[in-house]
Amino acid sequence: MSYYRRHLFFCTNRRPDEAPRPSCALCDSPRMRAYVKERIKALGLAGPGGVRVNTAGCLDRCEEGPCLVVYPDGVWYTYVDEEDLDEIIESHVVGGLPVERLRLPDAPDS
């Protein structure tokens, strides 16, 4: 068994406003990560054997919107608001069922 049952990594990278590529922090990802971290704690899921929520640097999926990845499942998500994140928590983190409508493709476009 892994140290954490699930590990969520949120891209919180911020590029300069004039950068040619978007960045997740411009979509409020640091606040969204903090929101999920607090929800996980409030649900009693945080800590060893449970769920860990972390900040990540650039995850290189900038053009797909703000993103997070859930390990060990390797499921990538984009999201818009707290309701999307609540759905990811309830369906995937707690229930084990990925949220297909928010899921990013597993493989890059070829």
C-alpha positions as CSV (number, residue, x, y, z in Angstrom):
1,M,0.0,0.0,0.0
2,S,1.1,3.5,-0.8
3,Y,1.8,6.0,2.0
4,Y,-1.2,8.0,0.8
5,R,-4.3,6.4,-0.7
6,R,-4.6,9.3,-3.1
7,H,-2.3,12.2,-3.8
8,L,-3.6,15.3,-5.6
9,F,-1.1,17.7,-7.3
10,F,-2.4,21.1,-8.4
11,C,-0.5,23.1,-10.9
12,T,0.0,26.6,-9.4
13,N,2.6,27.8,-11.9
14,R,2.3,31.5,-12.8
15,R,3.9,32.9,-15.9
16,P,4.2,36.6,-16.6
17,D,1.0,38.2,-18.0
18,E,2.7,38.8,-21.4
19,A,3.8,35.1,-21.7
20,P,2.8,33.4,-24.9
21,R,1.3,30.4,-23.0
22,P,-1.4,30.5,-20.3
23,S,-0.7,29.5,-16.7
24,C,-2.9,27.8,-14.1
25,A,-2.3,30.4,-11.4
26,L,-4.0,33.0,-13.6
27,C,-7.1,30.8,-13.3
28,D,-6.9,31.0,-9.5
29,S,-5.3,27.6,-9.0
30,P,-3.6,28.5,-5.7
31,R,-6.9,29.4,-4.1
32,M,-8.6,26.3,-5.5
33,R,-5.8,24.1,-4.2
34,A,-6.3,25.6,-0.7
35,Y,-10.0,25.0,-1.0
36,V,-9.5,21.3,-1.7
37,K,-6.9,21.0,1.0
38,E,-9.4,22.4,3.5
39,R,-12.3,20.2,2.2
40,I,-10.1,17.1,2.5
41,K,-9.2,18.0,6.1
42,A,-12.9,18.8,7.0
43,L,-13.9,15.4,5.6
44,G,-11.3,13.7,7.8
45,L,-9.4,12.3,4.8
46,A,-6.1,14.1,5.3
47,G,-2.9,12.4,6.4
48,P,-1.0,9.2,6.1
49,G,-3.1,6.4,4.7
50,G,-5.5,9.0,3.4
51,V,-5.3,11.9,1.0
52,R,-2.6,14.5,0.5
53,V,-3.1,17.7,-1.5
54,N,0.1,19.4,-2.9
55,T,1.2,22.3,-5.0
56,A,3.1,21.5,-8.1
57,G,5.0,23.6,-10.5
58,C,4.1,23.6,-14.2
59,L,2.6,20.3,-15.2
60,D,2.8,21.3,-18.9
61,R,-0.8,21.1,-19.8
62,C,-1.3,24.8,-19.8
63,E,-3.5,25.1,-22.9
64,E,-6.1,22.7,-21.3
65,G,-7.0,25.0,-18.5
66,P,-6.1,24.8,-14.8
67,C,-5.2,21.2,-14.0
68,L,-4.6,18.7,-11.3
69,V,-3.6,15.1,-11.3
70,V,-4.7,12.4,-8.9
71,Y,-2.2,9.6,-8.1
72,P,-1.8,6.7,-8.0
73,D,-4.6,6.6,-10.5
74,G,-2.9,9.0,-13.0
75,V,-6.2,10.8,-13.7
76,W,-5.8,14.3,-15.0
77,Y,-8.5,16.9,-14.5
78,T,-9.4,20.5,-15.4
79,Y,-11.9,22.5,-13.4
80,V,-13.7,25.8,-13.4
81,D,-14.9,26.3,-9.8
82,E,-15.4,24.8,-6.4
83,E,-18.4,22.8,-7.6
84,D,-16.2,21.0,-10.1
85,L,-13.7,20.3,-7.3
86,D,-16.4,19.1,-4.9
87,E,-17.5,16.6,-7.6
88,I,-13.9,15.3,-8.0
89,I,-13.6,14.9,-4.3
90,E,-16.9,13.1,-3.9
91,S,-16.8,10.9,-6.9
92,H,-13.1,10.2,-7.4
93,V,-11.3,10.8,-4.1
94,V,-14.0,9.3,-1.9
95,G,-15.9,7.0,-4.3
96,G,-13.1,5.9,-6.6
97,L,-15.0,6.9,-9.8
98,P,-13.3,9.4,-12.1
99,V,-15.4,12.4,-13.2
100,E,-15.4,11.9,-17.0
101,R,-16.8,15.4,-17.8
102,L,-13.7,17.0,-16.2
103,R,-11.1,14.5,-17.2
104,L,-8.3,15.5,-19.5
105,P,-7.0,13.0,-22.1
106,D,-4.5,10.4,-20.9
107,A,-2.2,10.8,-23.8
108,P,-1.1,13.8,-25.7
109,D,-2.5,14.5,-29.2
110,S,-0.3,12.9,-31.8
